Amino acid sequence: MQKQIFIGLFPLGTVVVTPGCMEVTSEEERISALTRHVNGDWGGVSDCDKQYNDEAMEDEGRLLSAYLTSSGLRFWIITEWDRSVTTILLPEEY
């Protein structure tokens, strides 16, 4: 049985992490970024993407955030439009 996680502004659904992202991020980095994401801190995305995310909060669109590891590697968090799945991944794994 899968549980919906709802700890912030929207439900995360099932949270998954890609193998590549597991290799280059620590659990602490993933949890910190996920906490920021679910609280509407979109990290290092463009102003256009921030605006899209803010609108998607109302219109049920996909949400995209971008963060950096302590070593400066970029990773993304994407929550699907229906809030069923949130994926933590590297940009090249998209």
C-alpha positions in Angstrom: 0.0 0.0 0.0 1.3 3.4 -0.9 0.6 6.5 1.1 0.2 10.1 -0.1 2.7 12.5 1.5 1.2 15.9 2.3 3.4 18.1 4.4 3.3 21.5 2.7 1.4 23.4 0.1 0.5 20.5 -2.1 0.6 16.6 -2.0 3.8 15.0 -3.3 2.3 11.7 -4.1 4.8 8.8 -4.4 8.3 10.2 -4.1 11.0 8.5 -6.2 14.7 9.2 -6.8 16.5 8.2 -9.9 19.7 6.0 -9.6 21.9 8.8 -10.9 20.6 11.3 -8.4 21.0 8.7 -5.6 24.7 8.5 -6.5 25.4 12.3 -6.3 23.1 13.6 -3.6 23.0 12.8 0.1 19.8 12.0 1.9 20.1 15.3 3.7 20.3 17.2 0.4 17.3 15.4 -1.0 15.2 16.0 2.1 16.2 19.6 2.4 15.4 20.2 -1.3 12.1 18.3 -1.1 11.1 20.4 1.9 11.9 23.6 0.0 10.0 22.3 -3.0 6.8 21.4 -1.2 6.8 24.8 0.6 7.0 26.7 -2.7 10.7 27.6 -2.7 11.5 26.6 -6.3 15.2 27.0 -6.0 17.3 28.0 -9.0 14.7 27.9 -11.8 14.1 30.9 -14.1 11.7 33.6 -13.3 9.4 32.3 -16.0 9.4 28.8 -14.4 8.8 30.3 -11.0 5.7 32.1 -12.4 4.6 28.9 -14.1 4.9 27.0 -10.8 3.0 29.7 -8.9 0.2 29.5 -11.5 0.3 25.6 -11.5 -0.4 25.7 -7.8 -3.9 27.0 -8.8 -4.3 25.2 -12.1 -2.9 21.8 -11.2 0.1 22.0 -13.5 3.4 20.3 -13.2 5.8 21.8 -10.7 9.6 22.0 -11.3 12.3 23.0 -8.8 16.1 23.1 -9.2 18.7 22.8 -6.5 22.4 22.3 -6.1 24.3 19.7 -4.2 27.1 20.8 -1.8 29.5 20.0 -4.6 27.6 22.2 -7.0 25.8 19.6 -9.1 22.3 20.6 -10.2 19.3 18.3 -9.6 15.6 18.7 -10.2 12.4 17.9 -8.4 9.3 17.5 -10.5 5.8 16.9 -9.1 3.4 15.7 -11.8 0.3 17.8 -12.6 -2.0 15.4 -10.8 0.3 15.3 -7.7 0.6 11.5 -8.0 4.4 11.3 -8.3 7.3 13.5 -7.3 10.6 12.6 -8.9 14.1 13.7 -7.8 16.4 13.5 -10.7 19.4 14.9 -12.6 18.7 17.1 -15.6 20.3 14.6 -17.9 18.0 11.8 -16.7 14.9 13.7 -17.8 
